Amino acid sequence: MKKIGLLSCIICILLLQSCTSSMNTFSDYDKNRDLNIYQTYSWLSPGDSLNPNPENQQIELMYSKSVLYAANNCLKKKGMVINNVNPDVVFKFSMGVDRKMTYTQAPTLSVGVAVAAPGYYAGPSYYGGVSVPVAGGNVTEKRVDEAFIYLQMFETKTGTLLWTAGVRKTVENSADTQKNMQLAMNSVFANLKIKHKVN
């Protein structure tokens, strides 16, 4: 079990190191609701996300500081202010890794073979051709790990879900974890329709 947890953490490190232009982001909210009425916010504690996967819970706890740092930078630019006593809204996040299998088939290499039937010296001869596969065509199985971060924003007074968003990225290897986490959060929070005057 410890080995699986360690592997998940390594995968998530690679995820955070590889946030590039191939990130897939999404968001959803009620278009009839004015989100600009909300100015203060707080965060639910990491691990409160009800994530059913123990490995993903470990990942959330391990990378919570990085996620919160990057997200708070984005919210500050929108003019929102942290208030842990009486916030207008509460954010929570969940993150982890989805493992998938992909299958690819190698191209088949074929060689043409000609066959000649004997004929008389002056008469017709008979020829035939056939294509014979000699290599390739093998099916290869490959595991593709896709890391994700989901965010939700709730109205504190009513508990109403106001906004949900996220980012998904196929794991690759690269560099600078915090920089790429910030790129991911920038992409996600660009879809949050809140903008106040920044002091």
TAQUI-V309739 format. One record per backbone hydrogen bond with DSSP energy under -0.5 kcal/mol. NH is the residue of the N-H (numbers start at 0). CO is the residue of the C=O. E is the energy in kcal/mol with one decimal. If there is no record, write none. Layout:
nh->{NH;NH}
co->{CO;CO}
e->{E;E}
This chain:
nh->{4;5;6;7;8;9;10;11;12;13;14;15;16;17;18;19;22;23;24;25;27;29;30;32;34;36;37;38;40;41;43;47;53;56;57;58;59;60;61;62;63;66;67;68;69;70;71;72;73;74;75;76;77;78;79;80;82;87;88;89;90;91;93;95;97;99;101;103;105;108;109;110;112;114;116;125;127;129;131;131;132;133;134;136;136;139;139;141;143;144;145;145;146;146;147;148;149;150;151;152;153;154;155;158;161;161;162;163;164;165;166;167;168;170;174;179;180;181;182;183;184;185;186;187;188;189;190;191;192;193;195}
co->{0;1;2;3;4;5;6;7;8;9;10;11;12;14;15;17;19;167;22;165;163;161;28;29;32;33;34;36;80;88;90;44;51;52;53;54;55;56;57;58;59;62;63;64;65;66;67;68;69;70;71;72;73;75;74;38;40;39;39;153;41;151;149;147;145;143;141;139;137;134;107;131;129;127;125;116;114;112;110;129;130;108;108;105;106;103;137;101;99;142;97;143;144;168;95;166;93;164;91;162;89;159;87;154;152;159;152;27;150;25;148;23;146;144;16;175;176;177;178;179;180;181;182;183;184;185;187;188;190;191;77}
e->{-2.3;-2.5;-2.5;-2.4;-2.0;-2.3;-2.4;-2.3;-2.2;-2.2;-2.2;-2.7;-1.5;-2.0;-0.5;-1.0;-1.4;-2.8;-0.6;-1.9;-2.6;-0.8;-0.7;-1.7;-0.9;-1.0;-1.6;-0.5;-2.1;-1.2;-2.8;-1.9;-0.7;-1.9;-1.9;-1.8;-2.4;-2.1;-2.3;-2.2;-0.7;-2.3;-2.9;-2.3;-2.0;-2.8;-2.8;-1.6;-1.5;-2.5;-2.4;-1.6;-1.0;-1.6;-2.4;-2.4;-3.2;-0.5;-1.7;-2.4;-2.9;-2.0;-2.2;-1.8;-3.1;-2.1;-3.2;-2.1;-2.7;-2.7;-0.6;-2.4;-3.1;-3.2;-3.9;-1.1;-2.6;-2.0;-2.5;-0.6;-0.5;-2.6;-1.4;-0.6;-0.5;-3.5;-0.5;-2.6;-3.1;-0.5;-2.9;-0.5;-0.5;-2.4;-2.3;-2.1;-3.2;-3.3;-2.4;-2.6;-2.9;-2.7;-2.4;-2.4;-3.1;-0.6;-1.4;-2.3;-2.5;-2.1;-2.2;-2.5;-2.3;-3.1;-0.8;-1.9;-2.3;-2.2;-1.8;-2.0;-2.5;-2.7;-1.9;-1.9;-3.1;-1.1;-1.6;-1.4;-0.8;-2.3;-2.9}
